Amino acid sequence: MGKHKIKADESNTIGSNIRRIRLEEGIGQTEMASRVQLCDVALTRESLVKIEGGRQHISLEQLKAIRDILGCTYEDLLNGDAGQDN
């Protein structure tokens, strides 16, 4: 499978949602990066900081691993108002 990247939008919806849900779950950035790495997906804490801050694109593989770890849906991660009532 090729390296597919999802471009961050101007409002950084994906990164903001990852950060919000991660914090709701009580998972730190270092722990999240470690868990993603355990899924055989490359992600450093520094990359996670950049993704959450909208300064780096996220790969499909990273998005899937993060979704699985956080126990949420793609909609929760991709939509601007997702997860607010969960």
N, CA, C and O atoms as a GROMACS GRO file, in nm:
protein
  344
    1MET      N    1   0.085  -0.117   0.000
    1MET     CA    2   0.000   0.000   0.000
    1MET      C    3   0.089   0.123   0.000
    1MET      O    4   0.188   0.129   0.074
    2GLY      N    5   0.055   0.221  -0.083
    2GLY     CA    6   0.132   0.344  -0.092
    2GLY      C    7   0.109   0.434   0.027
    2GLY      O    8   0.021   0.411   0.109
    3LYS      N    9   0.191   0.536   0.034
    3LYS     CA   10   0.178   0.634   0.142
    3LYS      C   11   0.077   0.740   0.102
    3LYS      O   12   0.108   0.829   0.023
    4HIS      N   13  -0.042   0.731   0.155
    4HIS     CA   14  -0.146   0.829   0.128
    4HIS      C   15  -0.154   0.924   0.246
    4HIS      O   16  -0.159   0.881   0.361
    5LYS      N   17  -0.156   1.052   0.217
    5LYS     CA   18  -0.164   1.154   0.321
    5LYS      C   19  -0.298   1.225   0.314
    5LYS      O   20  -0.353   1.245   0.205
    6ILE      N   21  -0.348   1.264   0.428
    6ILE     CA   22  -0.470   1.343   0.435
    6ILE      C   23  -0.426   1.483   0.470
    6ILE      O   24  -0.364   1.507   0.574
    7LYS      N   25  -0.460   1.576   0.384
    7LYS     CA   26  -0.422   1.715   0.405
    7LYS      C   27  -0.502   1.777   0.516
    7LYS      O   28  -0.624   1.761   0.524
    8ALA      N   29  -0.434   1.848   0.603
    8ALA     CA   30  -0.503   1.921   0.709
    8ALA      C   31  -0.576   2.039   0.647
    8ALA      O   32  -0.522   2.108   0.560
    9ASP      N   33  -0.699   2.063   0.692
    9ASP     CA   34  -0.771   2.179   0.642
    9ASP      C   35  -0.730   2.302   0.722
    9ASP      O   36  -0.656   2.292   0.820
   10GLU      N   37  -0.776   2.418   0.680
   10GLU     CA   38  -0.734   2.543   0.743
   10GLU      C   39  -0.772   2.550   0.890
   10GLU      O   40  -0.701   2.613   0.969
   11SER      N   41  -0.881   2.486   0.928
   11SER     CA   42  -0.923   2.492   1.067
   11SER      C   43  -0.860   2.381   1.152
   11SER      O   44  -0.885   2.373   1.272
   12ASN      N   45  -0.779   2.296   1.089
   12ASN     CA   46  -0.711   2.186   1.158
   12ASN      C   47  -0.809   2.095   1.231
   12ASN      O   48  -0.786   2.058   1.346
   13THR      N   49  -0.916   2.060   1.166
   13THR     CA   50  -1.020   1.978   1.227
   13THR      C   51  -0.966   1.845   1.275
   13THR      O   52  -0.991   1.805   1.389
   14ILE      N   53  -0.891   1.774   1.191
   14ILE     CA   54  -0.842   1.641   1.227
   14ILE      C   55  -0.750   1.649   1.348
   14ILE      O   56  -0.769   1.576   1.445
   15GLY      N   57  -0.653   1.737   1.343
   15GLY     CA   58  -0.559   1.749   1.455
   15GLY      C   59  -0.627   1.789   1.584
   15GLY      O   60  -0.596   1.736   1.690
   16SER      N   61  -0.720   1.883   1.575
   16SER     CA   62  -0.793   1.928   1.693
   16SER      C   63  -0.877   1.816   1.752
   16SER      O   64  -0.884   1.800   1.874
   17ASN      N   65  -0.941   1.738   1.665
   17ASN     CA   66  -1.023   1.627   1.712
   17ASN      C   67  -0.938   1.518   1.775
   17ASN      O   68  -0.976   1.461   1.878
   18ILE      N   69  -0.823   1.488   1.714
   18ILE     CA   70  -0.734   1.388   1.773
   18ILE      C   71  -0.693   1.433   1.914
   18ILE      O   72  -0.700   1.355   2.009
   19ARG      N   73  -0.652   1.558   1.926
   19ARG     CA   74  -0.609   1.610   2.056
   19ARG      C   75  -0.723   1.605   2.158
   19ARG      O   76  -0.703   1.559   2.270
   20ARG      N   77  -0.841   1.651   2.120
   20ARG     CA   78  -0.955   1.654   2.211
   20ARG      C   79  -0.991   1.515   2.260
   20ARG      O   80  -1.007   1.492   2.380
   21ILE      N   81  -1.004   1.420   2.166
   21ILE     CA   82  -1.044   1.285   2.204
   21ILE      C   83  -0.934   1.217   2.284
   21ILE      O   84  -0.962   1.146   2.380
   22ARG      N   85  -0.808   1.239   2.246
   22ARG     CA   86  -0.695   1.182   2.319
   22ARG      C   87  -0.697   1.230   2.464
   22ARG      O   88  -0.678   1.150   2.557
   23LEU      N   89  -0.718   1.359   2.483
   23LEU     CA   90  -0.723   1.414   2.619
   23LEU      C   91  -0.843   1.361   2.697
   23LEU      O   92  -0.832   1.334   2.816
   24GLU      N   93  -0.957   1.347   2.629
   24GLU     CA   94  -1.077   1.291   2.694
   24GLU      C   95  -1.050   1.149   2.744
   24GLU      O   96  -1.104   1.107   2.846
   25GLU      N   97  -0.967   1.077   2.671
   25GLU     CA   98  -0.933   0.939   2.706
   25GLU      C   99  -0.818   0.932   2.807
   25GLU      O  100  -0.785   0.824   2.856
   26GLY      N  101  -0.758   1.047   2.838
   26GLY     CA  102  -0.650   1.051   2.935
   26GLY      C  103  -0.520   0.993   2.883
   26GLY      O  104  -0.441   0.937   2.960
   27ILE      N  105  -0.496   1.006   2.753
   27ILE     CA  106  -0.376   0.951   2.691
   27ILE      C  107  -0.281   1.066   2.656
   27ILE      O  108  -0.320   1.160   2.587
   28GLY      N  109  -0.157   1.058   2.704
   28GLY     CA  110  -0.057   1.159   2.672
   28GLY      C  111  -0.002   1.140   2.532
   28GLY      O  112  -0.022   1.035   2.470
   29GLN      N  113   0.068   1.240   2.483
   29GLN     CA  114   0.124   1.233   2.348
   29GLN      C  115   0.227   1.122   2.334
   29GLN      O  116   0.228   1.051   2.234
   30THR      N  117   0.314   1.107   2.433
   30THR     CA  118   0.416   1.002   2.427
   30THR      C  119   0.352   0.865   2.426
   30THR      O  120   0.392   0.777   2.349
   31GLU      N  121   0.251   0.845   2.511
   31GLU     CA  122   0.181   0.717   2.516
   31GLU      C  123   0.109   0.690   2.384
   31GLU      O  124   0.111   0.578   2.334
   32MET      N  125   0.045   0.792   2.326
   32MET     CA  126  -0.025   0.774   2.199
   32MET      C  127   0.074   0.733   2.090
   32MET      O  128   0.048   0.639   2.014
   33ALA      N  129   0.186   0.802   2.082
   33ALA     CA  130   0.286   0.769   1.979
   33ALA      C  131   0.336   0.625   1.999
   33ALA      O  132   0.354   0.552   1.901
   34SER      N  133   0.358   0.585   2.123
   34SER     CA  134   0.402   0.448   2.151
   34SER      C  135   0.298   0.345   2.109
   34SER      O  136   0.332   0.242   2.051
   35ARG      N  137   0.173   0.374   2.138
   35ARG     CA  138   0.065   0.281   2.101
   35ARG      C  139   0.053   0.269   1.949
   35ARG      O  140   0.032   0.160   1.896
   36VAL      N  141   0.068   0.381   1.879
   36VAL     CA  142   0.064   0.377   1.732
   36VAL      C  143   0.180   0.293   1.680
   36VAL      O  144   0.162   0.212   1.588
   37GLN      N  145   0.298   0.311   1.736
   37GLN     CA  146   0.415   0.234   1.695
   37GLN      C  147   0.394   0.085   1.718
   37GLN      O  148   0.442   0.003   1.640
   38LEU      N  149   0.324   0.048   1.826
   38LEU     CA  150   0.295  -0.092   1.853
   38LEU      C  151   0.203  -0.153   1.747
   38LEU      O  152   0.194  -0.275   1.734
   39CYS      N  153   0.133  -0.067   1.672
   39CYS     CA  154   0.048  -0.112   1.560
   39CYS      C  155   0.128  -0.121   1.430
   39CYS      O  156   0.071  -0.136   1.322
   40ASP      N  157   0.261  -0.112   1.441
   40ASP     CA  158   0.351  -0.114   1.325
   40ASP      C  159   0.328   0.004   1.231
   40ASP      O  160   0.341  -0.010   1.110
   41VAL      N  161   0.296   0.118   1.288
   41VAL     CA  162   0.277   0.241   1.212
   41VAL      C  163   0.374   0.344   1.268
   41VAL      O  164   0.381   0.366   1.389
   42ALA      N  165   0.449   0.407   1.180
   42ALA     CA  166   0.548   0.506   1.222
   42ALA      C  167   0.481   0.634   1.270
   42ALA      O  168   0.402   0.695   1.197
   43LEU      N  169   0.513   0.674   1.392
   43LEU     CA  170   0.465   0.802   1.446
   43LEU      C  171   0.550   0.835   1.568
   43LEU      O  172   0.555   0.758   1.664
   44THR      N  173   0.615   0.949   1.564
   44THR     CA  174   0.690   0.996   1.680
   44THR      C  175   0.604   1.096   1.756
   44THR      O  176   0.504   1.146   1.704
   45ARG      N  177   0.642   1.123   1.879
   45ARG     CA  178   0.571   1.224   1.957
   45ARG      C  179   0.579   1.358   1.887
   45ARG      O  180   0.481   1.433   1.884
   46GLU      N  181   0.694   1.389   1.830
   46GLU     CA  182   0.712   1.515   1.759
   46GLU      C  183   0.617   1.526   1.640
   46GLU      O  184   0.562   1.632   1.613
   47SER      N  185   0.598   1.416   1.568
   47SER     CA  186   0.505   1.416   1.455
   47SER      C  187   0.362   1.434   1.503
   47SER      O  188   0.283   1.504   1.440
   48LEU      N  189   0.328   1.370   1.615
   48LEU     CA  190   0.193   1.385   1.671
   48LEU      C  191   0.168   1.531   1.710
   48LEU      O  192   0.059   1.583   1.685
   49VAL      N  193   0.267   1.595   1.771
   49VAL     CA  194   0.254   1.737   1.806
   49VAL      C  195   0.224   1.820   1.680
   49VAL      O  196   0.138   1.907   1.682
   50LYS      N  197   0.297   1.791   1.572
   50LYS     CA  198   0.277   1.865   1.447
   50LYS      C  199   0.141   1.836   1.385
   50LYS      O  200   0.076   1.927   1.334
   51ILE      N  201   0.097   1.712   1.390
   51ILE     CA  202  -0.035   1.675   1.337
   51ILE      C  203  -0.144   1.746   1.416
   51ILE      O  204  -0.235   1.806   1.357
   52GLU      N  205  -0.136   1.741   1.548
   52GLU     CA  206  -0.237   1.806   1.631
   52GLU      C  207  -0.236   1.957   1.613
   52GLU      O  208  -0.339   2.022   1.629
   53GLY      N  209  -0.119   2.012   1.581
   53GLY     CA  210  -0.108   2.156   1.561
   53GLY      C  211  -0.135   2.200   1.419
   53GLY      O  212  -0.130   2.319   1.389
   54GLY      N  213  -0.165   2.105   1.329
   54GLY     CA  214  -0.197   2.138   1.191
   54GLY      C  215  -0.075   2.170   1.105
   54GLY      O  216  -0.089   2.230   0.999
   55ARG      N  217   0.044   2.132   1.151
   55ARG     CA  218   0.165   2.162   1.077
   55ARG      C  219   0.219   2.042   0.999
   55ARG      O  220   0.321   2.054   0.931
   56GLN      N  221   0.153   1.929   1.009
   56GLN     CA  222   0.196   1.809   0.937
   56GLN      C  223   0.073   1.730   0.895
   56GLN      O  224  -0.024   1.719   0.970
   57HIS      N  225   0.078   1.676   0.774
   57HIS     CA  226  -0.030   1.591   0.726
   57HIS      C  227  -0.025   1.457   0.799
   57HIS      O  228   0.080   1.415   0.847
   58ILE      N  229  -0.138   1.391   0.806
   58ILE     CA  230  -0.147   1.259   0.868
   58ILE      C  231  -0.166   1.155   0.759
   58ILE      O  232  -0.239   1.177   0.663
   59SER      N  233  -0.100   1.041   0.774
   59SER     CA  234  -0.116   0.934   0.675
   59SER      C  235  -0.242   0.854   0.708
   59SER      O  236  -0.292   0.856   0.821
   60LEU      N  237  -0.291   0.784   0.608
   60LEU     CA  238  -0.409   0.700   0.630
   60LEU      C  239  -0.380   0.594   0.736
   60LEU      O  240  -0.466   0.564   0.819
   61GLU      N  241  -0.259   0.539   0.734
   61GLU     CA  242  -0.220   0.437   0.831
   61GLU      C  243  -0.220   0.495   0.973
   61GLU      O  244  -0.266   0.431   1.067
   62GLN      N  245  -0.168   0.616   0.987
   62GLN     CA  246  -0.167   0.681   1.118
   62GLN      C  247  -0.308   0.710   1.165
   62GLN      O  248  -0.341   0.686   1.281
   63LEU      N  249  -0.393   0.760   1.076
   63LEU     CA  250  -0.531   0.791   1.111
   63LEU      C  251  -0.605   0.667   1.157
   63LEU      O  252  -0.679   0.671   1.256
   64LYS      N  253  -0.587   0.556   1.086
   64LYS     CA  254  -0.654   0.431   1.122
   64LYS      C  255  -0.607   0.383   1.259
   64LYS      O  256  -0.688   0.344   1.342
   65ALA      N  257  -0.476   0.386   1.282
   65ALA     CA  258  -0.423   0.341   1.411
   65ALA      C  259  -0.475   0.428   1.525
   65ALA      O  260  -0.513   0.377   1.630
   66ILE      N  261  -0.476   0.559   1.504
   66ILE     CA  262  -0.525   0.651   1.607
   66ILE      C  263  -0.673   0.628   1.633
   66ILE      O  264  -0.717   0.628   1.748
   67ARG      N  265  -0.749   0.607   1.527
   67ARG     CA  266  -0.893   0.578   1.542
   67ARG      C  267  -0.912   0.452   1.626
   67ARG      O  268  -0.996   0.450   1.716
   68ASP      N  269  -0.837   0.348   1.595
   68ASP     CA  270  -0.850   0.222   1.668
   68ASP      C  271  -0.812   0.239   1.816
   68ASP      O  272  -0.880   0.186   1.904
   69ILE      N  273  -0.704   0.310   1.842
   69ILE     CA  274  -0.656   0.330   1.979
   69ILE      C  275  -0.756   0.413   2.059
   69ILE      O  276  -0.784   0.383   2.175
   70LEU      N  277  -0.811   0.516   1.998
   70LEU     CA  278  -0.904   0.604   2.069
   70LEU      C  279  -1.045   0.544   2.077
   70LEU      O  280  -1.129   0.593   2.152
   71GLY      N  281  -1.070   0.439   2.000
   71GLY     CA  282  -1.201   0.375   2.002
   71GLY      C  283  -1.311   0.465   1.950
   71GLY      O  284  -1.423   0.464   2.001
   72CYS      N  285  -1.278   0.542   1.847
   72CYS     CA  286  -1.376   0.634   1.790
   72CYS      C  287  -1.396   0.601   1.643
   72CYS      O  288  -1.340   0.505   1.591
   73THR      N  289  -1.476   0.681   1.576
   73THR     CA  290  -1.503   0.661   1.434
   73THR      C  291  -1.423   0.761   1.350
   73THR      O  292  -1.370   0.859   1.403
   74TYR      N  293  -1.415   0.734   1.221
   74TYR     CA  294  -1.354   0.832   1.131
   74TYR      C  295  -1.429   0.964   1.136
   74TYR      O  296  -1.368   1.071   1.130
   75GLU      N  297  -1.562   0.957   1.148
   75GLU     CA  298  -1.642   1.079   1.155
   75GLU      C  299  -1.602   1.163   1.276
   75GLU      O  300  -1.595   1.286   1.268
   76ASP      N  301  -1.576   1.096   1.389
   76ASP     CA  302  -1.532   1.168   1.509
   76ASP      C  303  -1.404   1.246   1.482
   76ASP      O  304  -1.386   1.356   1.534
   77LEU      N  305  -1.316   1.190   1.400
   77LEU     CA  306  -1.187   1.254   1.373
   77LEU      C  307  -1.193   1.356   1.260
   77LEU      O  308  -1.118   1.454   1.260
   78LEU      N  309  -1.282   1.334   1.164
   78LEU     CA  310  -1.282   1.418   1.043
   78LEU      C  311  -1.380   1.534   1.046
   78LEU      O  312  -1.359   1.634   0.978
   79ASN      N  313  -1.487   1.522   1.123
   79ASN     CA  314  -1.590   1.625   1.123
   79ASN      C  315  -1.565   1.732   1.226
   79ASN      O  316  -1.516   1.705   1.336
   80GLY      N  317  -1.599   1.855   1.190
   80GLY     CA  318  -1.576   1.968   1.278
   80GLY      C  319  -1.653   1.965   1.407
   80GLY      O  320  -1.606   2.018   1.508
   81ASP      N  321  -1.773   1.903   1.408
   81ASP     CA  322  -1.853   1.902   1.530
   81ASP      C  323  -1.871   1.761   1.585
   81ASP      O  324  -1.958   1.738   1.669
   82ALA      N  325  -1.791   1.667   1.538
   82ALA     CA  326  -1.805   1.528   1.580
   82ALA      C  327  -1.758   1.508   1.722
   82ALA      O  328  -1.668   1.578   1.770
   83GLY      N  329  -1.820   1.414   1.789
   83GLY     CA  330  -1.776   1.374   1.921
   83GLY      C  331  -1.814   1.466   2.034
   83GLY      O  332  -1.780   1.440   2.149
   84GLN      N  333  -1.883   1.574   2.004
   84GLN     CA  334  -1.916   1.670   2.109
   84GLN      C  335  -2.016   1.614   2.209
   84GLN      O  336  -2.017   1.654   2.325
   85ASP      N  337  -2.101   1.521   2.165
   85ASP     CA  338  -2.203   1.466   2.253
   85ASP      C  339  -2.169   1.327   2.301
   85ASP      O  340  -2.250   1.265   2.371
   86ASN      N  341  -2.053   1.274   2.266
   86ASN     CA  342  -2.015   1.137   2.303
   86ASN      C  343  -1.966   1.128   2.444
   86ASN      O  344  -1.930   1.020   2.490
   0.00000   0.00000   0.00000
